[in-house]
Amino acid sequence: PKAVAVALACQLLLLPLVCFGLVLLFRLPPVLAVGMMLLAASPGGTTANLYSHLFRGDVALNISLTAINSVIAVVTLPLVVNLSLALLQPDGGQVGLQLTKTVEVFMIVLAPVALGMLVRGLKPGFAAAMDKPVRLASVVILTLVIVGAVSAQFDVLMANIGAVAGVVVTFCLLSLGIGFLVPSLLKIERPQAVASAFEVGLHNATLAIVIAQSVLMNPDMSLPAAVYGVLMFPLAGAFGVLVTRGAKGPKTAAD
């Protein structure tokens, strides 16, 4: 479908380019710049489905995009990370994601998605009943991961808080805007444009943190994702209110 292709193009092609421009503009230290690129390459998470539901988006499209993007990310995420490491050269040129590391990324990205699709296919009733508890658990896990990442690298974060917060807020708002405006300009229906906005704009911060700390073994790289994991919630909420408010006028007139 057109909506899927457009959203994926925004996510996989536009966002890494936008993010690379931002890390250069904000002059982030190389390690943090690679952390931002890792975040940009991470697929959307379950949070996108929640916000799409709250603000009248096409949730079915979100679910499809999350599944497809998670599979594609097995290839694109290591590619983006390796290119970023080669171009930005943190710590004098850190070794990138090798084959064994790529397999680790494969397991981290696909295992939750595959398990969710399996349960939904075999036990749809159970999957529906567990939807809210799983979403709540994912928020709790994200919170714990963020607290751990920030506390472990607090001094590094404080030394770069202005630049990190600035680039994270800018990236989040641009991601949401691109995810909504590009489909809208291409005449895609509004609910699908809203779904695209949250899918493109809300990345899996937990995944980015885990890969930075456990796969790349560089905790400093996880800081942009940790800051993003905190700020994305109010930013996405404000964006959703703005989009919903913008939809009220035309809808009332049509009625």
Phi and psi in degrees as GROMACS dihedral restraints (atoms count N, CA, C in turn):
[ dihedral_restraints ]
;  ai    aj    ak    al  type     phi  dphi    fc
    3     4     5     6     1   -60.4    20    10
    4     5     6     7     1   -42.5    20    10
    6     7     8     9     1   -61.2    20    10
    7     8     9    10     1   -39.7    20    10
    9    10    11    12     1   -65.0    20    10
   10    11    12    13     1   -46.6    20    10
   12    13    14    15     1   -62.2    20    10
   13    14    15    16     1   -42.3    20    10
   15    16    17    18     1   -66.5    20    10
   16    17    18    19     1   -46.0    20    10
   18    19    20    21     1   -62.3    20    10
   19    20    21    22     1   -41.9    20    10
   21    22    23    24     1   -66.0    20    10
   22    23    24    25     1   -38.1    20    10
   24    25    26    27     1   -62.7    20    10
   25    26    27    28     1   -42.3    20    10
   27    28    29    30     1   -61.6    20    10
   28    29    30    31     1   -46.2    20    10
   30    31    32    33     1   -67.9    20    10
   31    32    33    34     1   -46.4    20    10
   33    34    35    36     1   -89.4    20    10
   34    35    36    37     1   -28.1    20    10
   36    37    38    39     1  -106.6    20    10
   37    38    39    40     1   -51.4    20    10
   39    40    41    42     1   -73.1    20    10
   40    41    42    43     1   -45.4    20    10
   42    43    44    45     1   -63.0    20    10
   43    44    45    46     1   -44.4    20    10
   45    46    47    48     1   -59.6    20    10
   46    47    48    49     1   -37.3    20    10
   48    49    50    51     1   -66.9    20    10
   49    50    51    52     1   -43.8    20    10
   51    52    53    54     1   -61.6    20    10
   52    53    54    55     1   -45.6    20    10
   54    55    56    57     1   -63.4    20    10
   55    56    57    58     1   -41.4    20    10
   57    58    59    60     1   -62.8    20    10
   58    59    60    61     1   -40.9    20    10
   60    61    62    63     1   -62.4    20    10
   61    62    63    64     1   -38.1    20    10
   63    64    65    66     1   -68.6    20    10
   64    65    66    67     1   -42.1    20    10
   66    67    68    69     1   -66.5    20    10
   67    68    69    70     1   -29.9    20    10
   69    70    71    72     1   -73.8    20    10
   70    71    72    73     1   -41.3    20    10
   72    73    74    75     1   -63.5    20    10
   73    74    75    76     1   -43.3    20    10
   75    76    77    78     1   -85.4    20    10
   76    77    78    79     1    -3.1    20    10
   78    79    80    81     1    53.7    20    10
   79    80    81    82     1    49.3    20    10
   81    82    83    84     1   -67.8    20    10
   82    83    84    85     1   146.6    20    10
   84    85    86    87     1   -56.6    20    10
   85    86    87    88     1   146.8    20    10
   87    88    89    90     1   -51.5    20    10
   88    89    90    91     1   -40.9    20    10
   90    91    92    93     1   -62.9    20    10
   91    92    93    94     1   -44.8    20    10
   93    94    95    96     1   -70.9    20    10
   94    95    96    97     1   -32.2    20    10
   96    97    98    99     1   -63.9    20    10
   97    98    99   100     1   -42.7    20    10
   99   100   101   102     1   -64.7    20    10
  100   101   102   103     1   -36.3    20    10
  102   103   104   105     1   -60.6    20    10
  103   104   105   106     1   -38.5    20    10
  105   106   107   108     1   -66.6    20    10
  106   107   108   109     1   -41.0    20    10
  108   109   110   111     1   -65.2    20    10
  109   110   111   112     1   -36.2    20    10
  111   112   113   114     1   -62.2    20    10
  112   113   114   115     1   -42.5    20    10
  114   115   116   117     1   -63.0    20    10
  115   116   117   118     1   -44.3    20    10
  117   118   119   120     1   -62.3    20    10
  118   119   120   121     1   -32.0    20    10
  120   121   122   123     1   -84.1    20    10
  121   122   123   124     1   -10.7    20    10
  123   124   125   126     1   -74.9    20    10
  124   125   126   127     1   141.3    20    10
  126   127   128   129     1   -72.0    20    10
  127   128   129   130     1   172.8    20    10
  129   130   131   132     1   -68.7    20    10
  130   131   132   133     1   159.6    20    10
  132   133   134   135     1  -116.7    20    10
  133   134   135   136     1  -172.8    20    10
  135   136   137   138     1   -66.8    20    10
  136   137   138   139     1   -21.1    20    10
  138   139   140   141     1   -59.4    20    10
  139   140   141   142     1   -34.4    20    10
  141   142   143   144     1   -61.0    20    10
  142   143   144   145     1   -39.1    20    10
  144   145   146   147     1   -63.4    20    10
  145   146   147   148     1   -41.0    20    10
  147   148   149   150     1   -64.1    20    10
  148   149   150   151     1   -48.7    20    10
  150   151   152   153     1   -66.4    20    10
  151   152   153   154     1   -36.0    20    10
  153   154   155   156     1   -62.8    20    10
  154   155   156   157     1   -40.2    20    10
  156   157   158   159     1   -65.4    20    10
  157   158   159   160     1   -42.9    20    10
  159   160   161   162     1   -64.9    20    10
  160   161   162   163     1   -34.6    20    10
  162   163   164   165     1  -112.9    20    10
  163   164   165   166     1    30.6    20    10
  165   166   167   168     1    64.1    20    10
  166   167   168   169     1    38.4    20    10
  168   169   170   171     1   -90.3    20    10
  169   170   171   172     1   174.0    20    10
  171   172   173   174     1   -85.4    20    10
  172   173   174   175     1    94.0    20    10
  174   175   176   177     1   -63.9    20    10
  175   176   177   178     1   -35.4    20    10
  177   178   179   180     1   -60.0    20    10
  178   179   180   181     1   -37.5    20    10
  180   181   182   183     1   -65.3    20    10
  181   182   183   184     1   -40.1    20    10
  183   184   185   186     1   -59.6    20    10
  184   185   186   187     1   -44.8    20    10
  186   187   188   189     1   -61.9    20    10
  187   188   189   190     1   -43.6    20    10
  189   190   191   192     1   -64.2    20    10
  190   191   192   193     1   -44.1    20    10
  192   193   194   195     1   -64.1    20    10
  193   194   195   196     1   -41.2    20    10
  195   196   197   198     1   -60.8    20    10
  196   197   198   199     1   -44.0    20    10
  198   199   200   201     1   -65.1    20    10
  199   200   201   202     1   -48.2    20    10
  201   202   203   204     1   -65.2    20    10
  202   203   204   205     1   -45.1    20    10
  204   205   206   207     1   -65.6    20    10
  205   206   207   208     1   -34.3    20    10
  207   208   209   210     1   -66.3    20    10
  208   209   210   211     1   -36.1    20    10
  210   211   212   213     1   -69.5    20    10
  211   212   213   214     1   -46.7    20    10
  213   214   215   216     1   -64.3    20    10
  214   215   216   217     1   -32.9    20    10
  216   217   218   219     1   -62.6    20    10
  217   218   219   220     1   -21.7    20    10
  219   220   221   222     1   -58.4    20    10
  220   221   222   223     1   -32.5    20    10
  222   223   224   225     1   -94.0    20    10
  223   224   225   226     1   -47.2    20    10
  225   226   227   228     1   -72.3    20    10
  226   227   228   229     1   -35.4    20    10
  228   229   230   231     1   -64.6    20    10
  229   230   231   232     1   -50.8    20    10
  231   232   233   234     1   -60.7    20    10
  232   233   234   235     1   -35.1    20    10
  234   235   236   237     1   -63.3    20    10
  235   236   237   238     1   -48.5    20    10
  237   238   239   240     1   -63.9    20    10
  238   239   240   241     1   -43.3    20    10
  240   241   242   243     1   -63.4    20    10
  241   242   243   244     1   -45.6    20    10
  243   244   245   246     1   -64.8    20    10
  244   245   246   247     1   -40.6    20    10
  246   247   248   249     1   -64.2    20    10
  247   248   249   250     1   -40.1    20    10
  249   250   251   252     1   -65.0    20    10
  250   251   252   253     1   -42.9    20    10
  252   253   254   255     1   -62.7    20    10
  253   254   255   256     1   -39.1    20    10
  255   256   257   258     1   -68.7    20    10
  256   257   258   259     1   -39.8    20    10
  258   259   260   261     1   -79.9    20    10
  259   260   261   262     1   -40.6    20    10
  261   262   263   264     1   -92.1    20    10
  262   263   264   265     1   -25.1    20    10
  264   265   266   267     1    48.4    20    10
  265   266   267   268     1    62.6    20    10
  267   268   269   270     1   -69.8    20    10
  268   269   270   271     1   145.7    20    10
  270   271   272   273     1    55.1    20    10
  271   272   273   274     1    36.9    20    10
  273   274   275   276     1    75.4    20    10
  274   275   276   277     1    20.1    20    10
  276   277   278   279     1    99.0    20    10
  277   278   279   280     1    74.4    20    10
  279   280   281   282     1   -71.5    20    10
  280   281   282   283     1   146.4    20    10
  282   283   284   285     1   -66.4    20    10
  283   284   285   286     1   135.7    20    10
  285   286   287   288     1   -83.4    20    10
  286   287   288   289     1  -163.2    20    10
  288   289   290   291     1   -77.1    20    10
  289   290   291   292     1   108.4    20    10
  291   292   293   294     1   -83.0    20    10
  292   293   294   295     1  -177.7    20    10
  294   295   296   297     1   -57.1    20    10
  295   296   297   298     1   -47.3    20    10
  297   298   299   300     1   -63.9    20    10
  298   299   300   301     1   -37.8    20    10
  300   301   302   303     1   -68.4    20    10
  301   302   303   304     1   -36.9    20    10
  303   304   305   306     1   -62.7    20    10
  304   305   306   307     1   -37.6    20    10
  306   307   308   309     1   -63.4    20    10
  307   308   309   310     1   -39.8    20    10
  309   310   311   312     1   -61.4    20    10
  310   311   312   313     1   -44.4    20    10
  312   313   314   315     1   -60.7    20    10
  313   314   315   316     1   -42.9    20    10
  315   316   317   318     1   -54.4    20    10
  316   317   318   319     1   -46.5    20    10
  318   319   320   321     1   -67.8    20    10
  319   320   321   322     1   -42.3    20    10
  321   322   323   324     1   -64.0    20    10
  322   323   324   325     1   -41.2    20    10
  324   325   326   327     1   -76.2    20    10
  325   326   327   328     1   -47.7    20    10
  327   328   329   330     1   -87.7    20    10
  328   329   330   331     1   -28.5    20    10
  330   331   332   333     1   -56.9    20    10
  331   332   333   334     1   -50.1    20    10
  333   334   335   336     1   -63.7    20    10
  334   335   336   337     1   -39.1    20    10
  336   337   338   339     1   -65.5    20    10
  337   338   339   340     1   -46.2    20    10
  339   340   341   342     1   -62.6    20    10
  340   341   342   343     1   -41.8    20    10
  342   343   344   345     1   -63.3    20    10
  343   344   345   346     1   -43.8    20    10
  345   346   347   348     1   -62.9    20    10
  346   347   348   349     1   -42.6    20    10
  348   349   350   351     1   -67.0    20    10
  349   350   351   352     1   -36.7    20    10
  351   352   353   354     1   -65.0    20    10
  352   353   354   355     1   -46.8    20    10
  354   355   356   357     1   -64.3    20    10
  355   356   357   358     1   -42.7    20    10
  357   358   359   360     1   -63.1    20    10
  358   359   360   361     1   -34.6    20    10
  360   361   362   363     1   -75.7    20    10
  361   362   363   364     1   -39.8    20    10
  363   364   365   366     1   -85.6    20    10
  364   365   366   367     1   -38.6    20    10
  366   367   368   369     1  -131.5    20    10
  367   368   369   370     1    72.8    20    10
  369   370   371   372     1   -61.2    20    10
  370   371   372   373     1   -36.1    20    10
  372   373   374   375     1   -64.4    20    10
  373   374   375   376     1   -45.0    20    10
  375   376   377   378     1   -64.3    20    10
  376   377   378   379     1   -40.7    20    10
  378   379   380   381     1   -61.8    20    10
  379   380   381   382     1   -41.8    20    10
  381   382   383   384     1   -65.0    20    10
  382   383   384   385     1   -40.9    20    10
  384   385   386   387     1   -67.6    20    10
  385   386   387   388     1   -31.9    20    10
  387   388   389   390     1   -90.8    20    10
  388   389   390   391     1     0.0    20    10
  390   391   392   393     1   -58.2    20    10
  391   392   393   394     1   -53.9    20    10
  393   394   395   396     1   -66.4    20    10
  394   395   396   397     1   -45.9    20    10
  396   397   398   399     1   -58.4    20    10
  397   398   399   400     1   -38.6    20    10
  399   400   401   402     1   -67.3    20    10
  400   401   402   403     1   -40.6    20    10
  402   403   404   405     1   -62.9    20    10
  403   404   405   406     1   -42.5    20    10
  405   406   407   408     1   -62.6    20    10
  406   407   408   409     1   -42.9    20    10
  408   409   410   411     1   -62.8    20    10
  409   410   411   412     1   -38.4    20    10
  411   412   413   414     1   -64.8    20    10
  412   413   414   415     1   -36.3    20    10
  414   415   416   417     1   -67.4    20    10
  415   416   417   418     1   -41.8    20    10
  417   418   419   420     1   -62.6    20    10
  418   419   420   421     1   -44.8    20    10
  420   421   422   423     1   -62.5    20    10
  421   422   423   424     1   -43.8    20    10
  423   424   425   426     1   -59.2    20    10
  424   425   426   427     1   -43.3    20    10
  426   427   428   429     1   -60.5    20    10
  427   428   429   430     1   -46.2    20    10
  429   430   431   432     1   -63.9    20    10
  430   431   432   433     1   -41.0    20    10
  432   433   434   435     1   -64.9    20    10
  433   434   435   436     1   -41.4    20    10
  435   436   437   438     1   -64.3    20    10
  436   437   438   439     1   -46.4    20    10
  438   439   440   441     1   -59.4    20    10
  439   440   441   442     1   -43.4    20    10
  441   442   443   444     1   -63.6    20    10
  442   443   444   445     1   -43.3    20    10
  444   445   446   447     1   -65.6    20    10
  445   446   447   448     1   -43.5    20    10
  447   448   449   450     1   -68.9    20    10
  448   449   450   451     1   -44.4    20    10
  450   451   452   453     1   -65.3    20    10
  451   452   453   454     1   -35.3    20    10
  453   454   455   456     1   -72.7    20    10
  454   455   456   457     1   -29.6    20    10
  456   457   458   459     1  -123.8    20    10
  457   458   459   460     1    38.1    20    10
  459   460   461   462     1   -62.1    20    10
  460   461   462   463     1   -43.1    20    10
  462   463   464   465     1   -63.4    20    10
  463   464   465   466     1   -42.2    20    10
  465   466   467   468     1   -64.2    20    10
  466   467   468   469     1   -41.0    20    10
  468   469   470   471     1   -63.4    20    10
  469   470   471   472     1   -46.2    20    10
  471   472   473   474     1   -63.9    20    10
  472   473   474   475     1   -33.2    20    10
  474   475   476   477     1   -70.7    20    10
  475   476   477   478     1   -20.3    20    10
  477   478   479   480     1  -128.0    20    10
  478   479   480   481     1    20.1    20    10
  480   481   482   483     1   -61.7    20    10
  481   482   483   484     1   -38.9    20    10
  483   484   485   486     1   -62.8    20    10
  484   485   486   487     1   -49.4    20    10
  486   487   488   489     1   -67.8    20    10
  487   488   489   490     1   -42.1    20    10
  489   490   491   492     1   -64.3    20    10
  490   491   492   493     1   -48.2    20    10
  492   493   494   495     1   -62.7    20    10
  493   494   495   496     1   -41.1    20    10
  495   496   497   498     1   -62.8    20    10
  496   497   498   499     1   -47.0    20    10
  498   499   500   501     1   -70.9    20    10
  499   500   501   502     1   -34.1    20    10
  501   502   503   504     1   -66.9    20    10
  502   503   504   505     1   -46.9    20    10
  504   505   506   507     1   -62.8    20    10
  505   506   507   508     1   -45.8    20    10
  507   508   509   510     1   -61.5    20    10
  508   509   510   511     1   -44.2    20    10
  510   511   512   513     1   -64.4    20    10
  511   512   513   514     1   -42.8    20    10
  513   514   515   516     1   -63.1    20    10
  514   515   516   517     1   -45.8    20    10
  516   517   518   519     1   -66.6    20    10
  517   518   519   520     1   -40.8    20    10
  519   520   521   522     1   -65.6    20    10
  520   521   522   523     1   -38.5    20    10
  522   523   524   525     1   -62.7    20    10
  523   524   525   526     1   -46.9    20    10
  525   526   527   528     1   -61.8    20    10
  526   527   528   529     1   -44.3    20    10
  528   529   530   531     1   -64.3    20    10
  529   530   531   532     1   -44.6    20    10
  531   532   533   534     1   -62.8    20    10
  532   533   534   535     1   -43.6    20    10
  534   535   536   537     1   -62.7    20    10
  535   536   537   538     1   -25.9    20    10
  537   538   539   540     1   -95.3    20    10
  538   539   540   541     1   -45.4    20    10
  540   541   542   543     1   -71.8    20    10
  541   542   543   544     1   -40.9    20    10
  543   544   545   546     1   -61.4    20    10
  544   545   546   547     1   -49.9    20    10
  546   547   548   549     1   -61.3    20    10
  547   548   549   550     1   -38.2    20    10
  549   550   551   552     1   -62.9    20    10
  550   551   552   553     1   -42.5    20    10
  552   553   554   555     1   -65.9    20    10
  553   554   555   556     1   -26.3    20    10
  555   556   557   558     1   -92.7    20    10
  556   557   558   559     1    16.5    20    10
  558   559   560   561     1    65.4    20    10
  559   560   561   562     1    29.6    20    10
  561   562   563   564     1   -82.5    20    10
  562   563   564   565     1   142.3    20    10
  564   565   566   567     1   -57.5    20    10
  565   566   567   568     1   149.6    20    10
  567   568   569   570     1   -58.6    20    10
  568   569   570   571     1   -45.8    20    10
  570   571   572   573     1   -57.7    20    10
  571   572   573   574     1   -36.5    20    10
  573   574   575   576     1   -73.3    20    10
  574   575   576   577     1   -33.3    20    10
  576   577   578   579     1   -66.5    20    10
  577   578   579   580     1   -38.9    20    10
  579   580   581   582     1   -63.9    20    10
  580   581   582   583     1   -45.3    20    10
  582   583   584   585     1   -59.9    20    10
  583   584   585   586     1   -42.7    20    10
  585   586   587   588     1   -62.2    20    10
  586   587   588   589     1   -41.1    20    10
  588   589   590   591     1   -57.9    20    10
  589   590   591   592     1   -47.2    20    10
  591   592   593   594     1   -74.7    20    10
  592   593   594   595     1   -32.1    20    10
  594   595   596   597     1   -69.0    20    10
  595   596   597   598     1   -42.2    20    10
  597   598   599   600     1   -75.9    20    10
  598   599   600   601     1   -34.6    20    10
  600   601   602   603     1   -86.8    20    10
  601   602   603   604     1   -21.0    20    10
  603   604   605   606     1  -113.5    20    10
  604   605   606   607     1   106.8    20    10
  606   607   608   609     1   -93.1    20    10
  607   608   609   610     1   162.9    20    10
  609   610   611   612     1   -80.7    20    10
  610   611   612   613     1    87.9    20    10
  612   613   614   615     1   -65.3    20    10
  613   614   615   616     1   -35.4    20    10
  615   616   617   618     1   -58.9    20    10
  616   617   618   619     1   -45.3    20    10
  618   619   620   621     1   -60.5    20    10
  619   620   621   622     1   -45.6    20    10
  621   622   623   624     1   -61.9    20    10
  622   623   624   625     1   -40.6    20    10
  624   625   626   627     1   -65.9    20    10
  625   626   627   628     1   -44.8    20    10
  627   628   629   630     1   -62.6    20    10
  628   629   630   631     1   -43.7    20    10
  630   631   632   633     1   -64.9    20    10
  631   632   633   634     1   -42.4    20    10
  633   634   635   636     1   -61.9    20    10
  634   635   636   637     1   -43.6    20    10
  636   637   638   639     1   -84.9    20    10
  637   638   639   640     1   -42.7    20    10
  639   640   641   642     1   -96.9    20    10
  640   641   642   643     1   -26.5    20    10
  642   643   644   645     1  -100.3    20    10
  643   644   645   646     1   -53.0    20    10
  645   646   647   648     1   -81.8    20    10
  646   647   648   649     1   -13.7    20    10
  648   649   650   651     1    57.8    20    10
  649   650   651   652     1    40.6    20    10
  651   652   653   654     1  -136.1    20    10
  652   653   654   655     1    91.0    20    10
  654   655   656   657     1   -57.5    20    10
  655   656   657   658     1   -32.0    20    10
  657   658   659   660     1   -59.9    20    10
  658   659   660   661     1   -32.9    20    10
  660   661   662   663     1   -66.4    20    10
  661   662   663   664     1   -17.7    20    10
  663   664   665   666     1   -83.2    20    10
  664   665   666   667     1   -12.3    20    10
  666   667   668   669     1   -62.7    20    10
  667   668   669   670     1   -44.5    20    10
  669   670   671   672     1   -57.6    20    10
  670   671   672   673     1   -41.3    20    10
  672   673   674   675     1   -66.8    20    10
  673   674   675   676     1   -35.2    20    10
  675   676   677   678     1   -65.6    20    10
  676   677   678   679     1   -45.3    20    10
  678   679   680   681     1   -64.7    20    10
  679   680   681   682     1   -42.2    20    10
  681   682   683   684     1   -60.5    20    10
  682   683   684   685     1   -40.9    20    10
  684   685   686   687     1   -61.0    20    10
  685   686   687   688     1   -27.2    20    10
  687   688   689   690     1   -83.4    20    10
  688   689   690   691     1   -46.5    20    10
  690   691   692   693     1   -78.7    20    10
  691   692   693   694     1   -21.8    20    10
  693   694   695   696     1   -66.1    20    10
  694   695   696   697     1   -29.0    20    10
  696   697   698   699     1   -65.9    20    10
  697   698   699   700     1   -54.7    20    10
  699   700   701   702     1   -66.1    20    10
  700   701   702   703     1   -35.5    20    10
  702   703   704   705     1   -65.4    20    10
  703   704   705   706     1   -43.1    20    10
  705   706   707   708     1   -66.9    20    10
  706   707   708   709     1   -37.2    20    10
  708   709   710   711     1   -63.8    20    10
  709   710   711   712     1   -45.4    20    10
  711   712   713   714     1   -63.6    20    10
  712   713   714   715     1   -40.2    20    10
  714   715   716   717     1   -63.1    20    10
  715   716   717   718     1   -43.2    20    10
  717   718   719   720     1   -61.9    20    10
  718   719   720   721     1   -41.6    20    10
  720   721   722   723     1   -62.9    20    10
  721   722   723   724     1   -42.9    20    10
  723   724   725   726     1   -62.1    20    10
  724   725   726   727     1   -45.4    20    10
  726   727   728   729     1   -66.5    20    10
  727   728   729   730     1   -42.2    20    10
  729   730   731   732     1   -65.0    20    10
  730   731   732   733     1   -42.0    20    10
  732   733   734   735     1   -63.7    20    10
  733   734   735   736     1   -37.9    20    10
  735   736   737   738     1   -66.7    20    10
  736   737   738   739     1   -23.3    20    10
  738   739   740   741     1   -86.0    20    10
  739   740   741   742     1   -16.6    20    10
  741   742   743   744     1   -68.8    20    10
  742   743   744   745     1   -40.7    20    10
  744   745   746   747     1   -58.9    20    10
  745   746   747   748     1   -55.8    20    10
  747   748   749   750     1   -61.4    20    10
  748   749   750   751     1   -35.6    20    10
  750   751   752   753     1   -66.9    20    10
  751   752   753   754     1   -40.8    20    10
  753   754   755   756     1   -66.7    20    10
  754   755   756   757     1   -41.3    20    10
  756   757   758   759     1   -63.0    20    10
  757   758   759   760     1   -38.8    20    10
  759   760   761   762     1   -67.2    20    10
  760   761   762   763     1   -34.0    20    10
